[in-house]
Amino acid sequence: MGTSMRAGIVAVAAVALGLGLAGCSSDTEGEAASDTTTSEPTTTSETSASPAPTTSPQAQGANYTIVDYIRENDITETPVKRGDPGSPTIDLPFPPGWSDAGPRTPEWAWGAIVSDDPAMAEDPPTIIALVSKLTGNVDPAKILEFAPGEIKNLPGYDGAQEGSPSTLSDFEAVQIGGTYTKDGVLRAIAQKTVVIPGQDGLYVLQLNADGREDQMMALMDATSVIDEQTKITP
């Protein structure tokens, strides 16, 4: 069994509370996040050395990222939509109190869910899934190694400095979580990156959970369900 994304949110909560917890426990890990209003990631279709999948707010920083790895190794990245030929079947559950984001789903996303809690309607927590296919000289271990860099480059990031190894539906993954500042508001973010070998390339799934500090419990409950019930068939 893979480690739980729930503990990543717990780690985020500890950071926000000033407890100084930067990582996850040995049994659980931090996961991904972004909301449906996030700016479009710098991905391009069917282009060599194009950036890797990302749904978090774009940031420039010193940490090496998947985008850098793809660019420097002449790897081709193709955005994947649900049902694309040859792509893995990814069955993501709907946690209680969450529903499909519908028209609020970013155009570049594979899918997104949003909390239905009316108390959070103005700025609801969200979980976004993004899938890309990478072809060329791709090392899955390098994808997992460099995945946390994007989150660490976010403005005001405070949290885990290293990704935590994990799995999702028995596929290798890495997780990271922390807090960052967006529009002057402190937000929790956790990202889980999963590598799925395919016959025609390496598929990369990123799950991103994002919300305000006061929405952490909702994110914890939702990510726990996703960890336990997600099924991936290559």
N, C-alpha and C positions, 0 to 999 in steps of 0.2 A: 504494500500500500504506500502511496505517496504521502508526503507530509502535508499538513493542512494549511490552506491559505489563511485560515482564521487566526493563527498565531501571528502572522505577519501584521494583521490589523491590530492585534493586541500589542505588538511591538510599536506600531505607529502611535497607538493610544498612550503608551508609556512615554514616548518621546514628547508628545503634546502636553503631557502632564508634568514634564520636567523630571522624569525618573531616570533619564539617562540610558534607557535600554535601546541600543542601536541595532541589535540583531534579533533573530528568532531563536526559539529553543531548539534543541536537537530533534524534537519530535514534530515541529511544525515550522512553517516558513511564511515570508511576506509575499504578497501578490500584487497585482497591477491595478492601475486605475486611471480614469480620465472621464470627464463628463461629456455629454452629447454636444456641448457647445464648443468643444475644443477645436482649435484651428486645424486645418487639413495637414496631414503629415507630408513630408517631402518624399513621397514615393512616386515612381513613374512606371508606366506599364511597358513591359517587354524591352527594357533598355539595359544595356550593359553598364555595370558599375552604378546602378541606381540604388537609392537608399533602402534600408531594411524596413520592415513593418514597424510602425510606431503610432500610438494614439495619444500619447501624453503631450502636453504643451511643449512646443519646440523650444529648445534652449541651446545656447552655445556655451561650451565649457571645456575644461582641460581633460575630462575623462573620455577615453577612447570608446567608441560606440559601434554597434552593428553597421551603421551607415558608413563609418570609416573603413571597416573591414571589407564590406562589399565593394566600395569604391577602389580600394587599393589592390583588390584581387580579381578584378574583371569578372565579377559575378553578375549574372542577370537575375533580376527580381521581377516577378509577375504577380500583381494583385489577384487574389482568389476570392470569388464569390460563392455563396452557398450553391451546391449542386454542379459546380464546374466539372467537366469531364476529367477523370483521373484524380480529382482531389479527394482527400479523406472525408469520411462522413463523421461529423462532429455533432453529437447530441448533447447540447447544453440544457440543463434543467431550468425551470422557472421557480426560483425560491418563493415561498409564500409571501404575498404582499408585493410581488414584483411582476411586471409584464413587459411585453415587447415594446421597445421604444417607438416603433412605427415610423412616422415621418420625421421624428427627431433623431433617427439613426443617421450618423454621418455617412455621406455618400461613399466614402472610402472604406467603411467598416464591413466586416462579414456579418455582424449582427450586434445588437445592443439591447440591454434591458434597463428598466428604470423603476425606482420605488414608487408604489402607488399611494404611499402615506400622504394624506391631504395636508398634514402639518408640514411636510417638506416640499409641497408642490411648487413653490417659488424657485427653489434651487435643489432639485432632488438628487440623491446619490445615484450613480450609474455604474454599470459594468459593461464595457465594450470589448468585443472580440474582433481581432484583425488577423487575417490569414494571408500569407504570401508564399509563393513558390520560388525557391532559389536554385539556379542551375549553374554549373561550372565547377570550379575547384573549391567546393564548400566543405568545411570541416564543422560538423555539428557541435563539437566541443568548443570551437572558437565562437560560434553564435551564442552559446550559453555563457561563455566567459565575458563577452563584451556587452551582453544585453543590459546589465545594470547601469552602464555609463550614461545612458539617456536620462534616466531618473535622477542620477547624481548631479547632472548638469542643470537641473531645474533651478529657478531663482529661489534663493533662501532655503534650499534643501537641507533638511536635518533628519538623519535616520541612519539606517544600515549603510556601511561603507563597502560591504562585500555582498554579492548575491549568495543565496542559500540554495544548495542543491535540493531538488524535489522531483516529483513525478506527477503526471496527470493521466489517468487511465493507463498506467504502466509505461508511459512515454517520458523520457528524460526532460527535465525542466529546471529552471532557476527562478528564484523569487527575490524581490527586494521591496522594502516599504519604508516610508518616512513621511515627513510633512514638507510642504513648499508653500510659497506665497503666490496667489493669483489675484490680480485686481485689488491688492491690499488685504486680502483675506487669507488666513491660514487654512490650508486644506490638507487632508490626508490622501496619500496616493500609495498604491501598491501595484506591482506589475509582476505577472507570471508569464514567462516565455517558455514555450514547449516546442521541441523539435520532433518532427514526424517524418521518418524516411519514406519516400515514395519511389515508384518505378521510374518516374520522369523527373525527379528532383527532390530536394529537401523542402518539406513544408514547415513553415514556422507559424505557430499560433501564439498570439499575445492576448492575454486577458488583463484588462485594466479596470480597477475599481477606484472610484474617486468620489469624494464627498467632503463636506465641511467637518470640522472637529466634532460637532454635536450629532453627526450622523454615523459615527463609528460603529455603534452597536448594530445598526441596520446593515452596514457593510460586513461586519463580522458574521452575522447570521446568514447572509446571502452567500458569501464566499465559502462558508462551511458546507452548504448544500451543493454548491458547484464542485467542490473538491470530492465530495462523496459520491455524486451521482453522474458526473460527466462521463460519456462513453465516446471513445475515438476509434474508428475503424479505418485503417489505411486503404 
